């Protein structure tokens, strides 16, 4: 009897010892009800020749420092997802992993579900060096920032809802309104719209890279970078937090504050003790 797709997914996600690999192998049966599609789509991203168990992947090639970076990328991805800064397979995260290579999240995968061994290792030109899945389609954007900013060690691209809405509405993002935002982000420019996953994206942000810590991408979220993964992540969080405050302030501007209860009305309520 075939197990249901939902049961297989549950076993995979909970890492049941009897089902150690969350990615279903193509040899598993096709279920007649069609509910296997999501699981099988995960397999389609892995070429047969590249398939390997997580236990074997990396092996002695993955030193402790690299593994720590992979785990920190996962931590950042989960923070982004839990804070509503990304949805589905949105966004990408990367960091330098030595002089000539970087680690970057894979393409087409929910960032909250990524495992350490799924993170791609590439050259600083974006060529895949290690990993069972292809790197993010937006790797060109990361390559451009690292090329122009040797001081940048980590990059976060997300789709913060309110900050992205500012780019749709043409609403200015003024980071000077709050001192802590100005200190953390500085001026935040808006790059013109560019077709995602093409060379248009790095070209659109190029003028702003030298003097920015955060860049809004018209219709395409935001990009933050810094000296560590956590710094880049915190800058993304701060960007969205400021956008929400600016939005709320715009709703309240030129409006009268609510009228308080009169003293006699308060007296009727009795003691507050």
Buried (B, 14 or more C-beta within 10 A) or exposed (E): EEBEBEEBBEBBEEEEEEBEBBBBEEEBEEBEEEEBEEBBEBBEBBEEEEBBEBEEBBEEEBEEEBEEBBEBBBBBBBBBBEBEBBBEBBBBBBBBBEEEBBBBBBBBBBBBBBBBBBBBBBEBEBEBBBBBBBBBBBBBBBBBBBBEBEEBBBBBBBBBBBBBEBBEEEBEBEBEEBEEBBEBBBBBBBBEBBEBBEEBBBBBBBEBBEEBBBBBBBEBBBBBBBEEBBBBBBBBBBBBBBBEBBBEEEEEEEEEEEEEEEEEEEEEEEEEE
